[in-house]
Amino acid sequence: MKQKILPLGIKNRTKTELPALIALEAIGQPWFCESHRSDLLSIAMVVQMIASEGSDIHFAACELAYLMESSHLQIDEIRPRAIAVNAWLQLQPNGRIQQAIDKLLRWEARNHPQLACA
Protein backbone atom coordinates (compact mmCIF):
# COMPACT_ATOMS: atom_id res chain seq x y z
CA MET A 1 0.00 0.00 0.00
CA LYS A 2 1.42 3.36 -1.01
CA GLN A 3 1.43 6.07 1.63
CA LYS A 4 0.03 9.46 0.82
CA ILE A 5 2.32 12.40 1.57
CA LEU A 6 0.68 15.75 2.12
CA PRO A 7 1.58 18.58 -0.29
CA LEU A 8 4.61 20.72 0.47
CA GLY A 9 3.96 23.12 3.31
CA ILE A 10 0.91 21.28 4.64
CA LYS A 11 1.33 19.26 7.81
CA ASN A 12 -1.04 16.88 9.47
CA ARG A 13 -0.57 18.45 12.89
CA THR A 14 -2.78 15.83 14.51
CA LYS A 15 -0.17 13.22 13.63
CA THR A 16 2.99 15.29 13.93
CA GLU A 17 2.72 18.12 16.42
CA LEU A 18 -0.13 17.19 18.74
CA PRO A 19 1.23 13.85 20.08
CA ALA A 20 4.46 15.49 21.22
CA LEU A 21 2.65 18.38 22.88
CA ILE A 22 0.29 16.00 24.69
CA ALA A 23 3.26 13.89 25.77
CA LEU A 24 4.97 16.98 27.14
CA GLU A 25 1.92 17.81 29.24
CA ALA A 26 1.63 14.21 30.42
CA ILE A 27 5.07 14.12 32.08
CA GLY A 28 4.60 13.99 35.83
CA GLN A 29 0.86 13.35 35.53
CA PRO A 30 -0.77 10.14 36.73
CA TRP A 31 -1.97 9.48 33.16
CA PHE A 32 1.56 9.50 31.71
CA CYS A 33 2.25 6.27 29.83
CA GLU A 34 4.94 4.75 27.65
CA SER A 35 3.25 5.92 24.46
CA HIS A 36 3.92 9.51 25.57
CA ARG A 37 7.59 8.67 26.06
CA SER A 38 7.60 7.00 22.64
CA ASP A 39 6.07 10.05 20.97
CA LEU A 40 8.83 12.33 22.26
CA LEU A 41 11.54 9.80 21.51
CA SER A 42 10.16 9.37 17.98
CA ILE A 43 10.39 13.05 17.10
CA ALA A 44 13.91 13.12 18.54
CA MET A 45 14.94 10.18 16.36
CA VAL A 46 13.41 11.64 13.19
CA VAL A 47 15.15 14.97 13.76
CA GLN A 48 18.45 13.20 14.39
CA MET A 49 18.02 11.53 10.99
CA ILE A 50 17.37 14.70 8.99
CA ALA A 51 19.16 17.50 10.85
CA SER A 52 22.75 18.32 9.99
CA GLU A 53 25.06 16.55 12.36
CA GLY A 54 26.65 19.06 14.72
CA SER A 55 23.83 21.58 14.32
CA ASP A 56 22.06 23.01 17.35
CA ILE A 57 18.84 21.20 16.49
CA HIS A 58 20.65 17.87 16.03
CA PHE A 59 22.24 18.37 19.44
CA ALA A 60 18.84 19.23 20.98
CA ALA A 61 17.33 16.07 19.46
CA CYS A 62 20.19 13.95 20.83
CA GLU A 63 19.72 15.49 24.27
CA LEU A 64 15.96 14.92 24.11
CA ALA A 65 16.46 11.26 23.21
CA TYR A 66 18.93 10.86 26.08
CA LEU A 67 16.56 12.55 28.55
CA MET A 68 13.67 10.33 27.44
CA GLU A 69 15.67 7.21 28.33
CA SER A 70 15.85 8.22 31.99
CA SER A 71 13.56 6.57 34.51
CA HIS A 72 13.04 9.98 36.16
CA LEU A 73 11.85 12.50 33.55
CA GLN A 74 12.88 16.09 34.19
CA ILE A 75 10.24 18.27 32.59
CA ASP A 76 12.32 21.45 32.92
CA GLU A 77 15.10 19.82 30.91
CA ILE A 78 12.81 18.09 28.40
CA ARG A 79 10.37 20.92 27.64
CA PRO A 80 12.67 23.40 25.82
CA ARG A 81 14.27 20.64 23.77
CA ALA A 82 10.94 19.02 22.85
CA ILE A 83 9.44 22.36 21.84
CA ALA A 84 12.49 23.28 19.73
CA VAL A 85 12.68 19.87 18.06
CA ASN A 86 8.94 19.77 17.38
CA ALA A 87 8.90 23.32 15.97
CA TRP A 88 11.88 22.56 13.69
CA LEU A 89 10.27 19.36 12.48
CA GLN A 90 7.11 21.26 11.46
CA LEU A 91 9.22 23.37 9.07
CA GLN A 92 10.70 20.39 7.22
CA PRO A 93 9.37 19.06 3.92
CA ASN A 94 6.89 16.20 4.33
CA GLY A 95 8.83 13.93 1.98
CA ARG A 96 12.01 14.36 3.98
CA ILE A 97 10.19 13.50 7.21
CA GLN A 98 8.58 10.45 5.61
CA GLN A 99 11.95 9.24 4.28
CA ALA A 100 13.43 9.46 7.77
CA ILE A 101 10.46 7.58 9.27
CA ASP A 102 10.71 4.89 6.58
CA LYS A 103 14.45 4.53 7.18
CA LEU A 104 13.90 4.16 10.93
CA LEU A 105 11.17 1.57 10.37
CA ARG A 106 13.39 -0.43 7.98
CA TRP A 107 16.21 -0.34 10.55
CA GLU A 108 13.82 -1.53 13.25
CA ALA A 109 12.51 -4.36 11.06
CA ARG A 110 16.07 -5.52 10.28
CA ASN A 111 17.29 -5.33 13.85
CA HIS A 112 14.14 -6.51 15.62
CA PRO A 113 12.22 -8.68 13.16
CA GLN A 114 10.05 -10.10 15.94
CA LEU A 115 8.61 -6.59 16.47
CA ALA A 116 7.95 -5.82 12.81
CA CYS A 117 4.32 -5.46 11.79
CA ALA A 118 3.03 -8.03 9.35
NORHUJO-V567168 format. One line per field, one symbol per residue. ss: DSSP state (@ for helix, = for strand, . for the rest). psi: psi as a letter, one per 40 degrees, with the letter a starting at -180 (. if undefined). burial: + if it has 24 or more other C-alpha atoms within 12 Angstrom, else -. A space follows every 50 residues. Layout:
BEGIN
ss: ???
psi: ???
burial: ???
END
This chain:
BEGIN
ss: ............@@@@.@@@@@@@@@.......@@@@@@@@@@@@@@@@@ .....@@@@@@@@@@@@@......@@@@@@@@@@@@@@@@...@@@@@@@ @@@@@@@@@@@.@@@...
psi: hhihhiihehigddddddddddddddheieehidddddddddddddddde ihheiddddddddddddeeidhhgdddddddddddddddeeiiddddddd ddddddddddegdeeii.
burial: ---------------++-+++++++-+--------++-++++++++++++ +-----++++++++++++----+----++-++++++++++-+-+--++-+ +--+--------------
END
